Amino acid sequence: MMLGDMLAELANEATAERALATFADATALARVQAEAQVHGAAVGAYVATAVRHLLDHGGEELWLDLIGHMSGSPQPGAAAMLAILARAFPNPVRPTPRRQ
């Protein structure tokens, strides 16, 4: 499968949930499902919207990052999918305690 086809799966409401379930780990999957529920959206629609926004507004850095993830991977397609999901749904920032 070509990179464009894989990204189209993530940006399509009908296939985005399946692609997320295939490539995301259980923790990320649960987090995205919870975020979708908070926003009152179906998981596929939520993923597709986030990925389309990223693809539409991501600059050169996004594409260079994807190529970098793919270049050394034995499964470049999976590496690209994981990278785009990580960018669309970054891990929440955990506050660090301040030292006094």
C-alpha positions in Angstrom: 0.0 0.0 0.0 1.3 3.4 -0.9 1.8 6.2 1.7 -1.0 8.3 0.1 -3.4 5.4 0.3 -2.6 4.8 4.0 -3.0 8.4 4.9 -6.3 8.5 3.0 -7.5 5.6 5.2 -6.7 7.7 8.3 -8.4 10.8 6.8 -11.6 8.9 5.8 -14.3 8.6 8.4 -15.3 5.1 7.2 -11.8 3.6 7.6 -10.1 5.8 10.2 -11.4 3.9 13.2 -10.2 0.6 11.8 -6.8 2.1 10.9 -6.4 3.5 14.4 -7.3 0.1 15.9 -4.7 -1.6 13.7 -1.8 0.8 14.2 -2.2 2.4 17.7 -1.3 0.7 20.9 -4.1 0.0 23.5 -3.3 3.1 25.5 -3.4 5.5 22.6 -6.6 3.8 21.3 -8.3 4.2 24.6 -7.2 7.9 24.9 -8.5 8.7 21.4 -11.8 6.9 22.0 -12.2 8.9 25.3 -11.4 12.2 23.5 -13.9 11.5 20.8 -16.6 10.8 23.4 -15.8 14.0 25.2 -16.2 15.9 21.9 -19.4 14.0 21.1 -18.0 12.5 17.9 -17.7 9.0 16.5 -14.2 7.7 16.7 -13.8 7.4 12.9 -15.0 11.0 12.4 -12.8 12.3 15.2 -9.6 10.6 13.8 -10.4 11.6 10.2 -10.9 15.3 11.2 -7.7 15.4 13.2 -5.6 13.7 10.5 -7.0 15.8 7.7 -6.3 18.9 9.7 -2.7 17.7 10.2 -2.2 16.8 6.6 -3.7 20.1 5.4 -1.7 22.3 7.7 1.5 20.3 8.4 4.5 21.8 6.7 7.8 20.3 5.4 8.6 19.2 8.9 5.7 16.8 8.9 6.7 15.1 5.6 10.4 15.0 6.6 9.4 13.4 9.9 7.4 10.7 8.1 10.2 10.0 5.6 12.6 9.7 8.5 10.4 7.2 10.3 9.9 5.2 7.2 13.6 5.2 6.0 15.1 2.8 8.6 12.0 0.7 9.3 11.4 -2.9 8.2 7.7 -1.9 7.9 7.8 1.6 6.5 4.0 1.8 6.1 3.3 1.0 9.7 6.0 3.4 10.8 4.4 6.2 8.8 1.0 5.4 10.2 2.3 5.4 13.8 4.1 8.7 13.2 1.0 10.4 11.8 -1.1 9.2 14.6 1.4 10.3 17.2 1.4 13.8 15.6 -2.4 14.0 15.4 -2.9 12.7 18.9 0.2 13.5 21.0 0.5 12.1 24.5 -1.0 14.6 27.0 1.6 16.7 28.8 2.1 15.7 32.4 2.8 18.6 34.7 6.1 18.4 36.5 6.2 19.6 40.1 8.0 22.9 40.6 11.0 23.0 42.9 11.0 25.7 45.4 
